[in-house]
Amino acid sequence: MKISVLGCGRWGSFIGWYLQTHGNEVCLYGPEGGEAYRVLAETGKNEYVNLDKRIFLTCDLAAALDFADTAVISIPSQALRGFVQKIKETDPAAVRKTYILCMKGVEVSTGDRLSQVMIEAGVRKENIAVWVGPGHIQAFTQGIPNCMVIDSYSNELKRRLCDEFTSPLIRFYYGEDMIGTELGAAAKNVMGIVAGMLDGCGYTALKGALMARGAREVARLIKAMGGNELSAYGLAHLGDYEATLFSPYSHNRAYGETIISGRIFEKLAEGVPTAKALKGLGEKYKVDLPITNAVYEICYEKREDESGKEKGLQVLERLFSREVKSEFYQ
């Protein structure tokens, strides 16, 4: 199978490596002048993978689009709408291709799920899939296996991709709910920030409660938006918690810890804009999202003269002072 991977950062470079290693012809694209592309072009590797010389590495988007009829997109979620517009300007016929979104987020400005952004750009919904779930590149490249999920509006597409991409390193499952799969994957990063804050405060024992309560509020939102609330307990959300809440490799967990310590975190933490987007969805659909709202408050409403730890403990105390209610309230 020929596949173009659009985006050569952390996940994009790994996906290119993984797909080529398991028998596919791969083109890996990154924008000219981008640091990730420069490192790969000059050294043939980055801190995560060594690229096989058979991978076609390019900064020419037109060449990458021409390479294959199937493309994986792996870029920051908030940049997707602009990037799809760039694809259309480069090759108007590219909207007819099959796109696999290997990214997690909700667009802040609209509240749209990422597949909705693609549909609004003119891509047929039956040609869109999402690839999400647990696993860290550092573990995969050591040969440590994991399970992931591919979902799509098309049963035929998701089954074909799962069957073709499954290997001894990654076992894929067929997703069954695009709303739940996308929302669950995005919301997991928000919970990762909280986990890092708990680590920073020395409250690591609370992560079990975070997993349970976080999954419940995400399930409520999924249901309100027309999805299957059980999706919150699948691989895309609860299944991905271990990789995010407990791993030293998680950017979102590390970001939360740096909030408490007062350090600066320089890498991408998708949970920050996602908290803002989910807060808006909670208000729109009238769903109680106490943990998500707490992350929003900490990330966006902390005073300059207030330390991250002070703010974090203040918000945690408020969460614990909420009225007592049934565990599975709607």
C-alpha positions, 0 to 999 in steps of 0.5 A, spaced: 500 500 500 502 507 498 501 512 503 503 519 504 504 521 511 503 529 512 506 531 518 513 529 520 513 531 527 513 526 533 507 522 531 508 523 523 515 520 523 513 514 527 507 513 523 512 513 517 517 509 520 511 504 522 508 503 516 514 502 512 517 497 517 510 493 516 510 493 508 508 499 505 511 504 501 511 511 504 512 518 503 513 523 509 512 530 508 514 536 512 514 544 511 520 547 508 523 551 514 520 547 519 525 544 524 522 537 524 523 536 517 530 540 517 532 535 522 530 529 518 533 531 512 540 533 514 540 526 519 535 521 517 533 521 524 530 524 530 530 523 537 524 518 536 526 514 530 531 512 524 528 513 517 529 507 512 532 510 506 526 507 502 522 512 505 521 518 500 522 525 505 519 531 502 517 538 503 513 539 497 506 538 498 504 537 491 509 531 490 506 528 497 499 528 495 501 525 488 504 520 491 498 516 494 491 516 494 491 515 502 494 520 506 495 520 514 495 527 517 499 528 523 499 535 525 497 540 531 489 539 531 488 547 531 492 547 525 488 542 521 483 547 518 488 551 515 492 545 513 486 542 509 485 549 505 493 549 503 492 542 501 486 544 496 490 550 494 495 545 492 491 540 489 483 541 488 482 534 486 486 532 493 479 532 497 477 526 493 483 522 497 482 518 503 484 521 509 486 518 516 487 523 522 492 521 527 491 527 531 487 528 538 483 535 539 477 539 538 477 545 534 477 551 539 474 556 534 468 552 532 467 546 537 468 541 531 471 535 531 477 534 527 473 529 522 467 535 521 473 540 519 475 535 514 467 534 511 466 542 511 473 542 507 469 538 502 472 531 503 467 525 503 465 523 510 466 516 507 473 517 506 475 519 513 478 515 518 481 516 525 487 513 528 487 513 536 489 510 542 494 508 547 501 507 546 508 512 546 513 512 541 519 510 545 515 504 547 513 502 540 520 503 538 523 498 543 518 493 541 513 494 546 506 492 543 500 496 544 492 496 542 489 502 538 483 503 534 481 506 527 474 508 526 471 511 520 464 513 518 465 507 513 465 500 515 469 498 509 474 503 510 475 502 517 476 494 516 480 495 511 485 499 514 485 495 521 486 489 517 492 492 513 495 496 519 495 490 524 502 487 526 505 484 532 507 491 534 500 494 534 493 490 534 488 494 531 480 494 533 474 497 529 471 503 532 464 503 532 462 511 534 466 517 531 463 522 536 465 518 542 472 516 539 474 523 537 471 526 543 474 521 548 481 521 544 481 529 545 479 529 552 484 524 554 489 529 554 485 534 558 485 529 564 493 528 562 494 535 565 490 534 571 494 527 572 501 531 572 498 537 577 497 531 581 504 528 581 506 535 582 502 536 588 504 529 591 497 527 590 498 521 585 494 516 589 488 521 586 489 518 579 485 512 580 479 517 582 481 521 576 480 516 571 473 514 574 470 521 574 474 523 568 471 518 564 464 519 567 464 526 565 466 525 558 461 519 557 456 524 559 458 529 553 459 524 548 451 522 550 449 529 549 452 530 543 449 523 540 454 518 541 455 512 545 457 513 552 460 507 552 465 509 548 468 513 554 470 506 556 474 504 550 481 504 547 480 512 545 479 514 552 479 510 558 484 505 554 489 511 553 489 513 560 495 509 562 499 512 556 497 519 559 496 519 566 502 515 568 507 515 563 514 519 563 513 520 556 506 524 556 507 531 554 500 533 557 502 530 564 509 533 563 505 540 562 501 539 568 507 537 572 510 544 570 504 548 572 505 546 579 512 547 579 512 553 575 517 551 570 516 552 562 514 547 558 516 548 551 513 542 547 506 541 545 500 539 550 494 538 546 490 538 552 490 546 553 486 548 547 482 542 548 480 544 555 477 550 552 474 547 546 470 542 551 468 547 556 464 550 550 461 544 548 459 543 555 456 549 556 452 548 549 450 541 551 448 543 558 453 538 560 457 538 567 464 537 566 467 539 573 474 536 571 475 539 564 472 546 567 478 546 572 483 545 567 480 551 563 480 555 569 488 553 571 490 554 564 486 560 562 484 564 568 490 564 573 493 570 575 500 573 574 501 573 581 498 566 583 503 560 583 500 554 579 501 550 585 496 555 589 491 555 583 491 548 583 490 546 590 485 552 590 481 548 584 482 541 587 479 544 594 473 546 590 472 540 586 472 536 593 467 541 596 462 540 591 455 537 593 455 529 594 451 526 589 450 519 585 456 516 582 453 515 575 448 521 575 446 524 568 
